[in-house]
Amino acid sequence: MSIWTNLWSQTAEVHEYAGCNDAGSSKFVPDRKSPGRPVPCRVEYQCREYINAKGEKVTSAAVMFCNVAIPPMSLIQADGQQFTVKSCEPCRGIGGAIDHYEIIL
């Protein structure tokens, strides 16, 4: 449990990206027709640029902090908006263990 858990005042619905199906379409768990998995979090809206793993400059609209890793290309519904996960980075505590995750949206 993160030292920041008390600050997770929001809940986001998450549809985790699970690869492609036989038709070549993106597959999500749970299926997009179902409600997403609720994840306690904190979403901060800030526009910033960063370099992704491919070396491309990407602009993000928001950052989500939570206690679970969410794979890139997953869909997140928060505050009535839908976002696609661009990156998920672990944040470590003083002892070196993973404390929480920073999700770039």
N, C-alpha and C positions, 0 to 999 in steps of 0.2 A: 504494500500500500504506500502510495506517495505521500510525502509531507504536504503536498498541495491538494489532496483529495477533498478537503473541506471547501475548497474554492470551486469545485466542479458544480456550478449552480445551474447548468443547463443539461439537457438530454438531447442527443442526436440519434437519428435512426441511420443505421449502417447496413448497406448491402455490399458485402465483401466480394471483390473480383475473384473469380475462380477459373479463369482461363476462357477458352473458346469451346463452343459446342460443335457438334458434327457439321452444322450448317455454316460455321465460321463466325457466328455472332458471339458477342461477349456473354459469359455466364456469370451469374451472381448468386450468392448464398446469403440470406434466403432469396428466393426468386423475386424479381421486381414487382410481381403482382401481389406479393404478400408484404405486410408491414416489415420494416427493417428491424434489426436487432437494436434495442435501446442501449446507448452507451453514455454514462455520465461524463460530462466534459465541460470545458470552458472554451468558447469561441471568441477570438479577438479579430476584428475587421481591420486589416491594415494592408495597404497595397505595397508590395515590395518585389524586387527582382532578385533572382538567384540563378545559379548555373546548375542544370540538372546533370545526371550521370552521363548523358550523351554530349555534354559540353555546350548545350543550347541555353540561351538566356530565356527564362520563363518568368512571367509575372503572376504572382499569387494575389488573391483577393482577401484571404483570411487564413488564420492559423488556429488549429484546434489542439488543445492539450487534454490528454486523457491517460488512463492507466493500461490501455490495450494497444497493441500494434495493429495497424490497419494497412493492408497491402495497397500499393499504388494502383490506380485505375478503379478503386472502389468508389461507390457512390455514397454521399452523406447528405442527409436532409437535416438542416438546422435552421431555426428561426424562419421557417417558411421558404427557405432557399435550398436549391440543390447544388452540391459541389462535387467535383471529381478530385480524388486524392492524387496529388502530384508527387509527394514524398512523405515518408514516415521515418523520423529520426529518433533514436532513443536518447534520453537525457539522463545522465548519471548523477548520483548523489555524491556526497563527500567520500563515502566508503568505496566508491567505484561500482556499486550495483546499479542496475537500471532503476530509476525512480519513477519516470513517466515517459510519455511519447509526445513529440511535437509533430503534428500532422499539417503539412503544407497543402492548402486548398486553392 
